[in-house]
Amino acid sequence: MAYPAPLEALVEAFQVLPGIGRRTAERLALHILRDSKARALSRAIDVAVRDTKRCSLCQNVCEIEPCAICADSKRDVSRLLVVEEPAHVESVERAGVWQGRYHVLLGSFNPAEGTEARHLAVGGLIDRLRSKTEVEEVVLGMDPDKEGEATLLLVLEAIESAGITVRVSRLSRGLPAGSGIEYLHRGVLEDAIEDRRPVRRRQDGPSFY
Ligand SMILES: [Zn+2]
C-alpha cells in the first residue's frame, strides 16, 4: 500500500460519496491534510451527523422534530409537494413559491444505480395521506428527467393501489429536460408550480398523462 493506513482510510471514506472515484478521493484527502481548515471540516461533519435527524412527517433533514415547516401552523396543510431530495425543499423555500407542506422521498427510483422502491419514503407518504384527511392535493414535483418520471409513476401507482382519493397534479410542461429542480430559476419554478396540471389515468392502458 502506497499511502499510510490512516490516509488510505480517508481516501476510502471519500469514495463512498456519490460521484467520487479513486483519483478524486485521493486529491481531496491530500488536500484535507495540507489545509489548516481540515479540523473545522471534520468537526462540522461530526456535528452535522450528530445534530440532524429526519422529520418523521416529511422526512426532510431537521434539527428539532417535527421540522420547522411541518410545525408551522401558518402553512397550508391541504397541499403537499412531493420532492425527491431535501435540496429541492431548500430551493423551493428559497424561491418562496410554495405555501403548503412537503414530503421528501429521499431519492429517485433508479434501480440501475441501486435505488429501488423500498429505499424511497413512499410508504411514509401513503401513511400520511391515510391519516391526514386535511390533505386535498398532492403535487408531484419530481425532476424533469427519466428517473423523475419513473419516480412519479411509482408514487402514482402507490397512491392508487392504496385506494386513496386525493387530487394529484404534476409540474407544468416545458421544464428544461434533464435539469434538476434545484437548478431552476425562481420564475421557472414559480410557473411550474402555479401552472401545475392534474394527473389522470389513461383510459386505454396502464399509464398516466
Ligand atoms: Zn417535516
py3Dmol code that shows the C-alpha trace and the ligand (Angstrom):
import py3Dmol

protein = """\
ATOM      1  CA  MET A   1       0.000   0.000   0.000  1.00  0.00           C
ATOM      2  CA  ALA A   2       1.488   3.322  -1.070  1.00  0.00           C
ATOM      3  CA  TYR A   3      -0.272   5.530   1.497  1.00  0.00           C
ATOM      4  CA  PRO A   4      -0.041   5.247   5.277  1.00  0.00           C
ATOM      5  CA  ALA A   5      -3.076   3.364   6.621  1.00  0.00           C
ATOM      6  CA  PRO A   6      -4.866   6.434   8.115  1.00  0.00           C
ATOM      7  CA  LEU A   7      -4.607   8.296   4.798  1.00  0.00           C
ATOM      8  CA  GLU A   8      -5.758   5.239   2.868  1.00  0.00           C
ATOM      9  CA  ALA A   9      -8.765   5.025   5.218  1.00  0.00           C
ATOM     10  CA  LEU A  10      -9.604   8.676   4.474  1.00  0.00           C
ATOM     11  CA  VAL A  11      -9.355   8.055   0.715  1.00  0.00           C
ATOM     12  CA  GLU A  12     -11.703   5.097   1.046  1.00  0.00           C
ATOM     13  CA  ALA A  13     -14.103   7.158   3.174  1.00  0.00           C
ATOM     14  CA  PHE A  14     -14.344   9.785   0.420  1.00  0.00           C
ATOM     15  CA  GLN A  15     -15.052   7.096  -2.169  1.00  0.00           C
ATOM     16  CA  VAL A  16     -18.379   6.242  -0.569  1.00  0.00           C
ATOM     17  CA  LEU A  17     -19.665   9.672  -1.660  1.00  0.00           C
ATOM     18  CA  PRO A  18     -21.685   9.774  -4.899  1.00  0.00           C
ATOM     19  CA  GLY A  19     -19.634  10.637  -7.965  1.00  0.00           C
ATOM     20  CA  ILE A  20     -16.274  10.412  -6.177  1.00  0.00           C
ATOM     21  CA  GLY A  21     -13.835   7.974  -7.775  1.00  0.00           C
ATOM     22  CA  ARG A  22     -10.424   6.877  -6.521  1.00  0.00           C
ATOM     23  CA  ARG A  23      -8.470   9.754  -8.123  1.00  0.00           C
ATOM     24  CA  THR A  24     -10.762  12.475  -6.803  1.00  0.00           C
ATOM     25  CA  ALA A  25     -10.829  10.819  -3.367  1.00  0.00           C
ATOM     26  CA  GLU A  26      -7.036  10.888  -3.277  1.00  0.00           C
ATOM     27  CA  ARG A  27      -6.924  14.536  -4.306  1.00  0.00           C
ATOM     28  CA  LEU A  28      -9.491  15.512  -1.653  1.00  0.00           C
ATOM     29  CA  ALA A  29      -7.786  13.512   1.087  1.00  0.00           C
ATOM     30  CA  LEU A  30      -4.368  15.003   0.320  1.00  0.00           C
ATOM     31  CA  HIS A  31      -5.858  18.484   0.158  1.00  0.00           C
ATOM     32  CA  ILE A  32      -7.504  17.975   3.557  1.00  0.00           C
ATOM     33  CA  LEU A  33      -4.165  17.004   5.097  1.00  0.00           C
ATOM     34  CA  ARG A  34      -2.477  20.098   3.646  1.00  0.00           C
ATOM     35  CA  ASP A  35      -5.221  22.504   4.610  1.00  0.00           C
ATOM     36  CA  SER A  36      -5.375  24.057   8.057  1.00  0.00           C
ATOM     37  CA  LYS A  37      -9.189  24.027   7.861  1.00  0.00           C
ATOM     38  CA  ALA A  38      -9.212  20.231   7.996  1.00  0.00           C
ATOM     39  CA  ARG A  39     -10.134  20.077  11.681  1.00  0.00           C
ATOM     40  CA  ALA A  40     -13.007  22.512  11.213  1.00  0.00           C
ATOM     41  CA  LEU A  41     -14.323  20.350   8.373  1.00  0.00           C
ATOM     42  CA  SER A  42     -14.051  17.189  10.412  1.00  0.00           C
ATOM     43  CA  ARG A  43     -15.849  18.890  13.324  1.00  0.00           C
ATOM     44  CA  ALA A  44     -18.585  20.185  11.010  1.00  0.00           C
ATOM     45  CA  ILE A  45     -19.205  16.657   9.672  1.00  0.00           C
ATOM     46  CA  ASP A  46     -19.356  15.291  13.213  1.00  0.00           C
ATOM     47  CA  VAL A  47     -21.815  17.936  14.401  1.00  0.00           C
ATOM     48  CA  ALA A  48     -24.000  17.672  11.273  1.00  0.00           C
ATOM     49  CA  VAL A  49     -24.277  13.893  11.669  1.00  0.00           C
ATOM     50  CA  ARG A  50     -24.916  14.151  15.418  1.00  0.00           C
ATOM     51  CA  ASP A  51     -27.345  17.073  15.459  1.00  0.00           C
ATOM     52  CA  THR A  52     -29.587  16.443  12.467  1.00  0.00           C
ATOM     53  CA  LYS A  53     -32.370  13.932  12.015  1.00  0.00           C
ATOM     54  CA  ARG A  54     -35.194  13.131   9.650  1.00  0.00           C
ATOM     55  CA  CYS A  55     -38.546  14.767  10.305  1.00  0.00           C
ATOM     56  CA  SER A  56     -40.883  11.856  10.978  1.00  0.00           C
ATOM     57  CA  LEU A  57     -43.652  13.575   8.987  1.00  0.00           C
ATOM     58  CA  CYS A  58     -41.986  14.899   5.824  1.00  0.00           C
ATOM     59  CA  GLN A  59     -38.591  13.102   6.015  1.00  0.00           C
ATOM     60  CA  ASN A  60     -36.710  16.354   5.483  1.00  0.00           C
ATOM     61  CA  VAL A  61     -33.494  16.968   7.406  1.00  0.00           C
ATOM     62  CA  CYS A  62     -34.123  18.898  10.610  1.00  0.00           C
ATOM     63  CA  GLU A  63     -32.596  19.770  13.939  1.00  0.00           C
ATOM     64  CA  ILE A  64     -35.764  19.552  16.005  1.00  0.00           C
ATOM     65  CA  GLU A  65     -38.712  17.236  15.364  1.00  0.00           C
ATOM     66  CA  PRO A  66     -41.074  17.928  13.690  1.00  0.00           C
ATOM     67  CA  CYS A  67     -39.219  20.191  11.265  1.00  0.00           C
ATOM     68  CA  ALA A  68     -39.897  23.936  11.191  1.00  0.00           C
ATOM     69  CA  ILE A  69     -42.109  23.623   8.090  1.00  0.00           C
ATOM     70  CA  CYS A  70     -44.289  20.800   9.482  1.00  0.00           C
ATOM     71  CA  ALA A  71     -44.551  22.679  12.791  1.00  0.00           C
ATOM     72  CA  ASP A  72     -45.563  25.964  11.146  1.00  0.00           C
ATOM     73  CA  SER A  73     -49.310  26.412  11.642  1.00  0.00           C
ATOM     74  CA  LYS A  74     -49.401  29.157   9.008  1.00  0.00           C
ATOM     75  CA  ARG A  75     -48.553  26.716   6.205  1.00  0.00           C
ATOM     76  CA  ASP A  76     -51.355  25.391   4.012  1.00  0.00           C
ATOM     77  CA  VAL A  77     -51.891  21.853   5.310  1.00  0.00           C
ATOM     78  CA  SER A  78     -54.220  20.943   2.447  1.00  0.00           C
ATOM     79  CA  ARG A  79     -51.383  20.877  -0.119  1.00  0.00           C
ATOM     80  CA  LEU A  80     -48.400  18.566  -0.173  1.00  0.00           C
ATOM     81  CA  LEU A  81     -45.478  18.988  -2.585  1.00  0.00           C
ATOM     82  CA  VAL A  82     -43.631  15.695  -3.072  1.00  0.00           C
ATOM     83  CA  VAL A  83     -39.955  16.119  -3.974  1.00  0.00           C
ATOM     84  CA  GLU A  84     -37.006  13.786  -4.366  1.00  0.00           C
ATOM     85  CA  GLU A  85     -34.367  15.424  -2.168  1.00  0.00           C
ATOM     86  CA  PRO A  86     -34.004  17.758   0.824  1.00  0.00           C
ATOM     87  CA  ALA A  87     -32.099  20.097  -1.543  1.00  0.00           C
ATOM     88  CA  HIS A  88     -35.307  20.521  -3.539  1.00  0.00           C
ATOM     89  CA  VAL A  89     -37.208  21.714  -0.457  1.00  0.00           C
ATOM     90  CA  GLU A  90     -34.390  24.166   0.125  1.00  0.00           C
ATOM     91  CA  SER A  91     -34.640  25.516  -3.453  1.00  0.00           C
ATOM     92  CA  VAL A  92     -38.410  25.877  -3.396  1.00  0.00           C
ATOM     93  CA  GLU A  93     -38.291  27.560   0.025  1.00  0.00           C
ATOM     94  CA  ARG A  94     -35.554  29.930  -1.085  1.00  0.00           C
ATOM     95  CA  ALA A  95     -37.654  30.859  -4.107  1.00  0.00           C
ATOM     96  CA  GLY A  96     -40.653  31.400  -1.789  1.00  0.00           C
ATOM     97  CA  VAL A  97     -43.099  29.906  -4.288  1.00  0.00           C
ATOM     98  CA  TRP A  98     -44.881  27.272  -2.158  1.00  0.00           C
ATOM     99  CA  GLN A  99     -47.042  27.810   0.927  1.00  0.00           C
ATOM    100  CA  GLY A 100     -48.032  24.194   1.507  1.00  0.00           C
ATOM    101  CA  ARG A 101     -46.086  21.399   3.137  1.00  0.00           C
ATOM    102  CA  TYR A 102     -43.663  18.853   1.669  1.00  0.00           C
ATOM    103  CA  HIS A 103     -42.876  15.179   1.526  1.00  0.00           C
ATOM    104  CA  VAL A 104     -39.281  14.193   0.725  1.00  0.00           C
ATOM    105  CA  LEU A 105     -38.779  10.797  -0.934  1.00  0.00           C
ATOM    106  CA  LEU A 106     -35.027  10.744  -0.197  1.00  0.00           C
ATOM    107  CA  GLY A 107     -34.020   9.807  -3.717  1.00  0.00           C
ATOM    108  CA  SER A 108     -35.410   8.878  -7.092  1.00  0.00           C
ATOM    109  CA  PHE A 109     -36.415   5.495  -8.466  1.00  0.00           C
ATOM    110  CA  ASN A 110     -33.308   4.325 -10.282  1.00  0.00           C
ATOM    111  CA  PRO A 111     -32.737   0.554  -9.987  1.00  0.00           C
ATOM    112  CA  ALA A 112     -29.705   0.739 -12.320  1.00  0.00           C
ATOM    113  CA  GLU A 113     -27.969   2.915  -9.707  1.00  0.00           C
ATOM    114  CA  GLY A 114     -29.206   0.793  -6.805  1.00  0.00           C
ATOM    115  CA  THR A 115     -32.156   2.946  -5.691  1.00  0.00           C
ATOM    116  CA  GLU A 116     -35.253   0.788  -5.609  1.00  0.00           C
ATOM    117  CA  ALA A 117     -38.771   1.477  -4.417  1.00  0.00           C
ATOM    118  CA  ARG A 118     -38.026   0.194  -0.906  1.00  0.00           C
ATOM    119  CA  HIS A 119     -35.322   2.866  -0.454  1.00  0.00           C
ATOM    120  CA  LEU A 120     -37.777   5.712  -1.032  1.00  0.00           C
ATOM    121  CA  ALA A 121     -40.115   7.222   1.551  1.00  0.00           C
ATOM    122  CA  VAL A 122     -43.236   6.326  -0.443  1.00  0.00           C
ATOM    123  CA  GLY A 123     -44.744   4.229   2.366  1.00  0.00           C
ATOM    124  CA  GLY A 124     -44.425   7.230   4.687  1.00  0.00           C
ATOM    125  CA  LEU A 125     -46.296   9.355   2.153  1.00  0.00           C
ATOM    126  CA  ILE A 126     -49.118   6.823   1.919  1.00  0.00           C
ATOM    127  CA  ASP A 127     -49.335   6.651   5.733  1.00  0.00           C
ATOM    128  CA  ARG A 128     -49.537  10.438   5.848  1.00  0.00           C
ATOM    129  CA  LEU A 129     -52.298  10.559   3.253  1.00  0.00           C
ATOM    130  CA  ARG A 130     -54.225   7.847   5.106  1.00  0.00           C
ATOM    131  CA  SER A 131     -54.041   9.554   8.468  1.00  0.00           C
ATOM    132  CA  LYS A 132     -54.143  13.204   7.423  1.00  0.00           C
ATOM    133  CA  THR A 133     -57.513  13.777   5.919  1.00  0.00           C
ATOM    134  CA  GLU A 134     -56.808  17.509   5.543  1.00  0.00           C
ATOM    135  CA  VAL A 135     -54.553  16.869   2.508  1.00  0.00           C
ATOM    136  CA  GLU A 136     -56.642  17.717  -0.555  1.00  0.00           C
ATOM    137  CA  GLU A 137     -53.951  17.926  -3.187  1.00  0.00           C
ATOM    138  CA  VAL A 138     -50.658  16.141  -3.775  1.00  0.00           C
ATOM    139  CA  VAL A 139     -48.314  17.930  -6.196  1.00  0.00           C
ATOM    140  CA  LEU A 140     -45.648  15.673  -7.695  1.00  0.00           C
ATOM    141  CA  GLY A 141     -42.553  17.845  -8.012  1.00  0.00           C
ATOM    142  CA  MET A 142     -40.045  15.392  -9.417  1.00  0.00           C
ATOM    143  CA  ASP A 143     -37.118  16.312 -11.628  1.00  0.00           C
ATOM    144  CA  PRO A 144     -37.951  16.577 -15.350  1.00  0.00           C
ATOM    145  CA  ASP A 145     -35.784  13.581 -16.266  1.00  0.00           C
ATOM    146  CA  LYS A 146     -36.073   9.827 -16.773  1.00  0.00           C
ATOM    147  CA  GLU A 147     -35.645   8.960 -13.094  1.00  0.00           C
ATOM    148  CA  GLY A 148     -38.071  11.713 -12.067  1.00  0.00           C
ATOM    149  CA  GLU A 149     -40.713  10.307 -14.405  1.00  0.00           C
ATOM    150  CA  ALA A 150     -40.161   6.757 -13.090  1.00  0.00           C
ATOM    151  CA  THR A 151     -40.456   8.083  -9.527  1.00  0.00           C
ATOM    152  CA  LEU A 152     -43.645   9.951 -10.391  1.00  0.00           C
ATOM    153  CA  LEU A 153     -45.228   6.774 -11.761  1.00  0.00           C
ATOM    154  CA  LEU A 154     -44.141   4.831  -8.693  1.00  0.00           C
ATOM    155  CA  VAL A 155     -45.829   7.347  -6.376  1.00  0.00           C
ATOM    156  CA  LEU A 156     -48.972   7.446  -8.513  1.00  0.00           C
ATOM    157  CA  GLU A 157     -49.257   3.660  -8.504  1.00  0.00           C
ATOM    158  CA  ALA A 158     -48.766   3.622  -4.719  1.00  0.00           C
ATOM    159  CA  ILE A 159     -51.491   6.229  -4.156  1.00  0.00           C
ATOM    160  CA  GLU A 160     -53.854   4.410  -6.468  1.00  0.00           C
ATOM    161  CA  SER A 161     -53.237   0.921  -5.119  1.00  0.00           C
ATOM    162  CA  ALA A 162     -53.732   2.215  -1.560  1.00  0.00           C
ATOM    163  CA  GLY A 163     -57.193   3.367  -2.690  1.00  0.00           C
ATOM    164  CA  ILE A 164     -56.533   6.946  -1.609  1.00  0.00           C
ATOM    165  CA  THR A 165     -58.718   9.523  -3.297  1.00  0.00           C
ATOM    166  CA  VAL A 166     -56.834  12.775  -3.413  1.00  0.00           C
ATOM    167  CA  ARG A 167     -56.315  15.343  -6.159  1.00  0.00           C
ATOM    168  CA  VAL A 168     -52.932  14.645  -7.779  1.00  0.00           C
ATOM    169  CA  SER A 169     -51.123  17.101 -10.011  1.00  0.00           C
ATOM    170  CA  ARG A 170     -47.693  17.449 -11.542  1.00  0.00           C
ATOM    171  CA  LEU A 171     -45.496  20.365 -12.508  1.00  0.00           C
ATOM    172  CA  SER A 172     -46.334  22.171 -15.740  1.00  0.00           C
ATOM    173  CA  ARG A 173     -44.949  21.071 -19.075  1.00  0.00           C
ATOM    174  CA  GLY A 174     -41.997  22.789 -20.658  1.00  0.00           C
ATOM    175  CA  LEU A 175     -39.419  22.436 -17.887  1.00  0.00           C
ATOM    176  CA  PRO A 176     -35.921  22.138 -19.334  1.00  0.00           C
ATOM    177  CA  ALA A 177     -35.472  18.367 -19.728  1.00  0.00           C
ATOM    178  CA  GLY A 178     -32.799  16.831 -17.547  1.00  0.00           C
ATOM    179  CA  SER A 179     -32.470  19.902 -15.339  1.00  0.00           C
ATOM    180  CA  GLY A 180     -32.888  19.256 -11.612  1.00  0.00           C
ATOM    181  CA  ILE A 181     -35.462  21.217  -9.597  1.00  0.00           C
ATOM    182  CA  GLU A 182     -32.636  22.799  -7.624  1.00  0.00           C
ATOM    183  CA  TYR A 183     -31.196  24.455 -10.731  1.00  0.00           C
ATOM    184  CA  LEU A 184     -34.395  26.095 -11.947  1.00  0.00           C
ATOM    185  CA  HIS A 185     -34.672  29.861 -11.759  1.00  0.00           C
ATOM    186  CA  ARG A 186     -37.235  31.302  -9.397  1.00  0.00           C
ATOM    187  CA  GLY A 187     -39.624  32.373 -12.178  1.00  0.00           C
ATOM    188  CA  VAL A 188     -39.483  28.976 -13.891  1.00  0.00           C
ATOM    189  CA  LEU A 189     -40.097  27.197 -10.595  1.00  0.00           C
ATOM    190  CA  GLU A 190     -42.975  29.508  -9.744  1.00  0.00           C
ATOM    191  CA  ASP A 191     -44.621  28.924 -13.148  1.00  0.00           C
ATOM    192  CA  ALA A 192     -44.061  25.159 -12.885  1.00  0.00           C
ATOM    193  CA  ILE A 193     -45.942  25.066  -9.582  1.00  0.00           C
ATOM    194  CA  GLU A 194     -48.585  27.689 -10.470  1.00  0.00           C
ATOM    195  CA  ASP A 195     -49.420  26.057 -13.805  1.00  0.00           C
ATOM    196  CA  ARG A 196     -49.419  22.517 -12.429  1.00  0.00           C
ATOM    197  CA  ARG A 197     -51.735  20.152 -14.221  1.00  0.00           C
ATOM    198  CA  PRO A 198     -53.888  17.307 -12.981  1.00  0.00           C
ATOM    199  CA  VAL A 199     -52.641  13.757 -13.478  1.00  0.00           C
ATOM    200  CA  ARG A 200     -55.165  11.335 -14.913  1.00  0.00           C
ATOM    201  CA  ARG A 201     -55.004   7.666 -15.731  1.00  0.00           C
ATOM    202  CA  ARG A 202     -55.132   6.849 -19.430  1.00  0.00           C
ATOM    203  CA  GLN A 203     -58.341   5.064 -20.312  1.00  0.00           C
ATOM    204  CA  ASP A 204     -56.571   2.796 -22.786  1.00  0.00           C
ATOM    205  CA  GLY A 205     -53.717   1.423 -20.748  1.00  0.00           C
ATOM    206  CA  PRO A 206     -51.762   1.193 -17.525  1.00  0.00           C
ATOM    207  CA  SER A 207     -50.151   4.612 -17.666  1.00  0.00           C
ATOM    208  CA  PHE A 208     -50.834   8.208 -16.727  1.00  0.00           C
ATOM    209  CA  TYR A 209     -50.580  11.531 -18.504  1.00  0.00           C
TER     210      TYR A 209
END
"""
ligand_1 = """\
1
ZN
Zn -41.254 17.933 8.430
"""
view = py3Dmol.view(width=600, height=400)
view.addModel(protein, "pdb")
view.setStyle({"model": 0}, {"cartoon": {"style": "trace"}})
view.addModel(ligand_1, "xyz")
view.setStyle({"model": 1}, {"stick": {}})
view.zoomTo()
view.show()
